[in-house]
Amino acid sequence: MEERRFAREKAVQALYQIDINKDTTYQNLIESLEDLNDYGKKLIKGVLEHQSEIDQAISAKLEKWSFNRIATVEKTVLRIAVFEMMYDESVPKEVSINEAVELAKRFNEDKSGKFINGVLSKFI
């Protein structure tokens, strides 16, 4: 599996844990995810550091939907993709979108992928 795809999957798992379990810390997760590569660490740290800006950017793109109604898995996937789009110029926006759609399908269902695609396509 491609190194960055693996990193994104690990980042989804870690950020999901932080979102549902407020006692979990970045440091605890990094220690528990032994196989996490540097890109995965960059994603997790970046999303956590810029979460309020990322969440505002996502909220601004939603139509007839509130940010609070987004399921945790989709919210996590969106945050990672938007972090890449806003703060990591080494990743083309189209790649971030494609990867996010695949992550949503992997961790949830096909219609999650469609939702993610619809929101993220507004960032291009």
Helices and strands as residue ranges (DSSP letters): H 3-20, H 26-32, H 38-49, H 51-61, G 67-69, H 72-87, H 93-107, H 110-120, G 121-123
